[in-house]
């Protein structure tokens, strides 16, 4: 398939995945309001699967773009894992922007640019890796108990990660990673916007990280449930008033 057609196909897939995540997310919020634990678990894991798939397709969208060198795309595609591909995207993009051999990234980057690189790489390694790992578990049918690579023993860390999934965390992670994706877009496409807007995007990204670390998921879920109960109370009272007034 021609590169331009592949890029358009990846764009369509990405839009469909974003829509699917929002649809599943709304359904999950409704289940949280009603306190339906079985639906919450199923839909939260569905959202995690979709978010992990979105990360992979966003990668494909970036590297198939006409603004990303075709030789760089081939090198990214030769990497073994999706996480390795994302890290290679950073190396390729910084090498092109600062006119350096790939082997000199990040060692020969100017001080500030090297800080940009290390910051962006830390997000890939610390935040993308768990999502990609969880997506792989779910894609292999490991929705309750996660196994090791050979699938002959339970992986306790992966299972704990599955059980810790919440919609609140996933939505914040999606927001945070969108800022990283914007930085990568600016790095590969724009002439001045990357350096000019880096601090703004980075501040938004760090704000999302702080909210994730604060872990207000339980409070958020209780708030949804309380609002739902208040709404039911308003409906009952309004219904009673209509009966008393003889209107129904």
QUIMO-V414057 format. One line per field, one symbol per residue. psi: psi as a letter, one per 40 degrees, with the letter a starting at -180 (. if undefined). A space follows every 10 residues. Layout:
# QUIMO-V414057
psi = ???
This chain:
# QUIMO-V414057
psi = hidddddddd dddddddddd dddddddddd dddefgdddd dddddddddd dddddddddd ddeeieehhd ddddddeeid iddddddddd dddddddefi ideehedeii dddddddddd dddddddddd ddddddddde egddhiiade feihhddddd dddehidddd dddddddddd dddddddddi ddddddeddd dddddddddd ddddgfdddd dddddddddd dddddddddd ddddefe.
